[in-house]
Amino acid sequence: MDDARCVGVWGTAEEGLKKIDAFRPKIVLMDINLPGMSGIEATALLKQHLPEVLVIIVTVHREHKKIFDALKAGACGYLIKRSRPSEVRQAISDVRSGGAPMSAEIARRVVEAFHQPVADPNEEKVELSKRETEVVELVAEGLANKEIADRLALSIETVRGHLKNIYEKLHVRSRTEAAVKYLDSVRKRGPGH
């Protein structure tokens, strides 16, 4: 990861959102607790204007709601502030290769949250094909497209095609949103459905 460089540091979301368009970073490390607008709100706005920018949330928060709000806003990864520099570098590398990095602690809490029963009778039922289901399950495990292609003996282009269909069916814009929405629907249906 020697080719990575910092193109800007901003102390508030408002300042960063004004200037980020000129710098066009590929990856943003976003703090949730910013003065003024929160990092979650800033992530949502950033993803609306520059959807190709990948956002990793870096914060002290560990509550499920903050995690889900960050992921729903379009963050593709989540790290706690006490992560070592090597873990931050690894997260940036993972995001560049299509992964969705989370600390082990946060990933465990996300999984725990999916085990809490919630039922919404108004929610539309999404039907994924068997292959799309296999792809989104591997996305939910944090695998990159190449790893999914290798695991399922598919080409990377085929995996991308399945992801495009999955995004359309789930009405999402990122692999993280797809994983969250898919796992949420599995949790709501319950085992054996």
Secondary structure, DSSP 8 states (H G I E B T S, - for coil): -TT-------SSHHHHHHHHHHH--SEEEEES--SSS-HHHHHHHHHHH-TT-EEEEEES---HHHHHHHHHTT--EEEETT--HHHHHHHHHHHHTT---B-HHHHHHHHHHHTS----TTS------HHHHHHHHHHHTT--HHHHHHHHT--HHHHHHHHHHHHHHHT-SSHHHHHHHHHHHHHHH-TT-
